[in-house]
Amino acid sequence: MWTVQEAKSKLSEVLDRARKGKAQIVGTRDPCVVISLAEYERLRGRDGDEPHLGKWLVENAPRGFELELPPRGDDRPDPFAWFDDLAAPGARRSRKSREAKTGGKGRA
């Protein structure tokens, strides 16, 4: 493990060791690891043609059955209403106060 000061003064040595396959840890309070680019790409499993997440999802979506979608009307409940209570633990709202705020539709 290198201190930041040591790594600065011996950067060439840190990089040489990383290129030779020996990961170098720099820093003591919030350490970071220096590795070669080849090792980084190997660890990520990247060959340079990594697809975009959206493209991957479309290409790997299940096929051959009908997907039942929820209704799109204004009267459907808010699926994230429970999150309001979690986001502000000290400010829990009752169902009546949520309905008053949303006009009884369950959404903000």
GIFEN-V659899 format. One record per residue. N is the residue number from 0. RES is the residue in three letters. SS is DSSP state (hx for helix, st for strand, lp for the rest). PSI is psi in radians with two decimals (999 if undefined). BURIAL is I if it has 24 or more other ideal C-beta (glycine too) atoms within 12 Angstrom, else O. Layout:
n res ss psi burial
N RES SS PSI BURIAL
N RES SS PSI BURIAL
This chain:
n res ss psi burial
0 MET lp 2.27 O
1 TRP st 2.50 I
2 THR lp 2.82 O
3 VAL hx -0.72 O
4 GLN hx -0.80 O
5 GLU hx -0.77 O
6 ALA hx -0.65 I
7 LYS hx -0.79 O
8 SER hx -0.39 O
9 LYS lp 0.71 O
10 LEU hx -0.72 O
11 SER hx -0.72 O
12 GLU hx -0.71 O
13 VAL hx -0.81 I
14 LEU hx -0.71 O
15 ASP hx -0.78 O
16 ARG hx -0.71 O
17 ALA hx -0.72 I
18 ARG hx -0.48 O
19 LYS lp 0.13 O
20 GLY lp 0.13 O
21 LYS lp 1.87 O
22 ALA lp 2.39 O
23 GLN st 2.19 I
24 ILE st 2.22 O
25 VAL st 2.24 I
26 GLY lp 2.64 O
27 THR lp -0.61 O
28 ARG lp -0.85 O
29 ASP lp 1.33 O
30 PRO lp 2.62 O
31 CYS st 2.82 O
32 VAL st 2.34 O
33 VAL st 2.13 I
34 ILE lp 2.87 I
35 SER lp 2.79 O
36 LEU hx -0.69 O
37 ALA hx -0.74 O
38 GLU hx -0.70 O
39 TYR hx -0.83 O
40 GLU hx -0.62 O
41 ARG hx -0.77 O
42 LEU hx -0.62 O
43 ARG hx -0.28 O
44 GLY lp 0.52 O
45 ARG lp 2.30 O
46 ASP lp 0.22 O
47 GLY lp -0.32 O
48 ASP lp 0.55 O
49 GLU lp 2.20 O
50 PRO lp 2.71 O
51 HIS lp 2.51 O
52 LEU hx -0.77 O
53 GLY hx -0.75 O
54 LYS hx -0.74 O
55 TRP hx -0.75 O
56 LEU hx -0.74 O
57 VAL hx -0.78 O
58 GLU hx -0.48 O
59 ASN lp 0.24 O
60 ALA lp 2.49 O
61 PRO lp 2.51 O
62 ARG lp 2.79 O
63 GLY lp 0.13 O
64 PHE lp 2.75 O
65 GLU lp 2.37 O
66 LEU lp 2.15 O
67 GLU lp 2.04 O
68 LEU lp 2.57 O
69 PRO lp 2.77 O
70 PRO lp 2.67 O
71 ARG lp 0.19 O
72 GLY lp 2.88 O
73 ASP lp -0.26 O
74 ASP lp 0.04 O
75 ARG lp 2.58 O
76 PRO lp 2.75 O
77 ASP lp 2.02 O
78 PRO lp -0.19 O
79 PHE lp 0.26 O
80 ALA hx -0.62 I
81 TRP hx -0.47 O
82 PHE hx -0.56 O
83 ASP hx -0.71 O
84 ASP hx -0.61 O
85 LEU hx -0.61 O
86 ALA hx -0.59 O
87 ALA lp 1.44 O
88 PRO hx -0.57 O
89 GLY hx -0.20 O
90 ALA hx 0.84 O
91 ARG lp 2.31 O
92 ARG lp 2.53 O
93 SER lp 2.89 O
94 ARG hx -0.71 O
95 LYS hx -0.72 O
96 SER hx -0.61 O
97 ARG hx -0.74 I
98 GLU hx -0.65 O
99 ALA hx -0.70 O
100 LYS hx -0.61 O
101 THR hx 0.09 O
102 GLY lp 0.43 O
103 GLY lp 0.04 O
104 LYS lp -0.18 O
105 GLY lp 0.02 O
106 ARG lp 2.61 O
107 ALA lp 999 O
